[in-house]
Amino acid sequence: MTLTQDELKKAVARAALAYLVDGEIVGVGTGSTANCFIDELARIQHRIRGAVASSEASRQRLEGHGIPVFDLDKVDAIPVYVDGADEINAALQMIKGGGGALTREKIVAAVAAKFVCIADGSKLVAVLGQFPLPVEVIPMALGHVRRQLAAIGGGTPVLREGFVTDNGNLIVDVKGLSITDATALEARINQIVGVVSNGLFAQRPADVCLLATANGVQTLTAD
């Protein structure tokens, strides 16, 4: 039986529940797969103390289920962070930020002891970059950042029209990249003045990836 993409997302969201630490706070990502995880989390919310959300949209969905949401600066530790990816490679490096929450996602991931990526099989790629790389930019620096991104070469920076992040900033999506050294590119883009962060999660990749396939949920660890 062929599963739909929605069914695959629900399957991997259920599998992620096994990584929760009872009585602790869980970090929760943003996007359609993370939404499936939030819905699954609602069924066993008695097991956890609450959650830290990586976006206002996720906060609202968690609170809608009655799950307590804590501000990150009021939390000492997050044992597990669960989030999706727009692309992920064999080293569990990712491109994230299709939903525009990359900066807050990156902050929560940095605090978490373990990052569990949940994704369907279509997100696993040999080389990152087919999905446009989001870069969060302070508005007054937009022109400068676009010129600097173009100068890096290999990609075309395009403003995400009509979109403002939860932090009040803009998103530039860099299209047409082929990213062979994700760690170096992540650092290089972050050094551009006016860049808040970019959607490469290479310096802090996932610790485990739960990949939903037609043959069930596969557990991947970094090569």
C-alpha positions in Angstrom: 0.0 0.0 0.0 1.3 3.4 -1.0 1.2 6.0 1.8 0.5 9.6 1.1 3.0 12.3 2.1 0.6 13.3 4.9 0.5 9.7 6.2 4.3 9.5 6.1 4.6 12.7 8.1 2.2 11.3 10.7 4.1 8.0 11.0 7.4 9.7 11.6 5.8 12.1 14.1 4.5 9.2 16.1 8.0 7.6 16.0 9.5 10.7 17.5 7.5 10.3 20.7 9.9 7.5 21.7 12.7 10.1 22.2 10.8 12.2 24.7 12.1 12.4 28.3 9.3 12.0 30.8 8.7 15.0 33.0 10.9 17.3 30.9 10.4 20.0 28.4 10.6 19.2 24.7 11.7 21.7 22.0 9.3 21.8 19.0 10.0 23.0 15.5 7.9 24.6 12.8 6.3 23.4 9.6 3.9 20.7 8.4 5.8 17.8 9.8 6.4 19.5 13.1 2.6 20.2 13.2 2.0 16.5 13.0 4.4 16.0 15.9 2.5 18.6 18.0 -0.7 16.8 17.3 0.9 13.5 18.4 2.3 15.2 21.4 -1.1 16.3 22.5 -2.0 12.6 23.0 0.7 12.0 25.6 1.1 15.5 27.0 0.7 14.2 30.6 4.2 12.7 30.2 5.9 16.1 29.6 6.2 19.3 31.6 5.7 21.4 28.5 7.4 22.7 25.4 9.5 25.4 23.9 8.3 26.6 20.5 10.5 27.8 17.6 7.8 30.0 16.2 4.6 31.8 17.0 2.6 29.4 14.8 3.9 26.4 16.7 3.3 28.2 20.0 -0.4 28.7 19.0 -0.8 25.1 18.0 0.7 23.8 21.2 -1.4 26.1 23.3 -4.5 25.1 21.3 -3.9 21.5 22.6 -3.5 22.7 26.1 0.3 22.1 26.2 2.2 24.6 28.4 4.7 26.7 26.4 7.8 28.1 28.0 10.0 31.0 26.9 13.4 29.6 26.1 15.2 32.1 28.4 13.2 30.7 31.3 14.4 27.1 30.6 17.6 25.7 31.9 17.8 22.6 29.6 16.0 20.9 26.7 16.8 17.2 26.5 15.2 16.8 23.0 14.3 19.1 20.1 12.1 17.7 17.3 11.8 19.4 14.0 11.5 18.7 10.3 13.8 19.6 7.4 13.5 20.9 3.9 16.5 18.9 2.9 18.9 16.6 4.8 22.0 14.7 3.7 23.8 11.6 4.9 25.8 13.7 7.4 22.4 14.9 8.9 23.2 18.4 7.8 20.1 20.2 6.8 18.5 23.1 4.9 15.7 24.5 7.0 13.6 27.7 7.0 11.0 27.1 4.3 8.5 28.3 6.8 10.7 31.3 7.8 11.5 30.2 11.4 15.1 29.3 10.8 16.7 31.7 13.4 14.5 30.5 16.3 14.8 26.9 15.2 18.6 27.3 15.2 18.5 28.8 18.7 16.4 26.0 20.2 18.5 23.4 18.4 21.6 24.9 19.9 20.2 24.6 23.4 18.9 21.0 23.0 21.0 18.1 24.1 19.6 16.0 21.2 18.2 17.1 17.8 15.7 14.6 16.3 14.9 15.4 12.7 11.6 14.0 11.3 11.1 13.9 7.6 9.7 11.9 4.7 12.0 10.1 2.3 11.8 12.9 -0.3 13.8 15.2 1.9 17.0 13.0 1.9 19.4 14.3 -0.8 23.0 13.5 -1.8 23.9 17.2 -2.1 22.2 20.1 -0.4 21.0 23.1 -2.3 18.2 22.1 -4.6 15.8 23.6 -2.0 16.5 27.4 -1.9 18.6 28.4 1.1 16.8 30.8 3.3 18.8 33.7 4.8 17.2 36.0 7.4 18.2 39.6 6.9 17.8 42.9 8.8 15.6 45.0 6.5 18.0 48.0 6.2 20.8 45.6 5.0 18.8 43.9 2.3 20.6 45.4 -0.7 24.0 44.9 0.8 23.3 41.3 1.8 21.9 40.4 -1.6 25.0 41.8 -3.3 27.2 39.8 -1.0 25.2 36.6 -1.5 25.5 37.1 -5.3 29.2 37.6 -5.0 29.7 34.2 -3.2 28.6 32.7 -6.5 26.7 29.6 -7.5 23.3 30.9 -6.4 20.7 33.6 -7.1 19.4 35.5 -4.1 15.7 36.3 -4.3 13.6 38.3 -1.8 10.7 36.3 -0.3 7.9 38.7 -1.3 5.3 39.6 1.3 7.0 37.7 4.2 8.2 39.0 7.5 9.7 36.7 10.2 8.6 36.5 13.8 11.7 38.6 14.5 10.5 41.4 12.1 13.1 40.6 9.5 13.1 39.6 5.8 14.0 36.4 4.1 16.2 36.1 1.0 16.1 32.6 -0.6 19.3 31.7 -2.5 18.3 29.5 -5.4 20.5 27.2 -7.6 23.2 26.2 -5.0 25.1 23.0 -4.9 26.5 22.9 -1.4 29.5 20.6 -1.1 30.9 22.2 2.2 27.8 23.1 4.2 29.8 24.0 7.4 32.0 26.5 5.6 29.2 28.1 3.7 27.1 28.4 6.8 29.9 30.3 8.5 30.7 32.4 5.5 27.1 33.6 5.1 26.7 34.3 8.8 29.7 36.7 8.6 27.9 39.0 6.1 26.9 42.1 8.0 23.1 42.3 8.2 22.6 38.6 8.1 20.8 37.3 11.3 21.2 33.6 10.4 20.9 31.2 7.5 19.1 28.0 7.0 22.1 25.7 6.9 22.2 23.5 9.9 25.7 22.1 9.5 27.6 23.3 12.4 24.8 21.9 14.6 23.4 19.0 12.5 20.7 16.6 13.6 21.8 13.8 16.0 19.3 11.3 14.5 16.9 11.4 11.5 13.7 9.5 11.5 12.9 9.1 7.8 9.4 8.0 6.8 9.4 5.6 3.8 7.0 3.2 2.1 8.8 0.5 4.1 8.3 2.1 7.4 10.3 4.6 9.5 14.0 4.3 9.1 16.5 5.6 11.8 19.5 7.4 10.3 22.6 8.5 12.1 25.5 10.6 10.7 27.9 8.8 8.4 
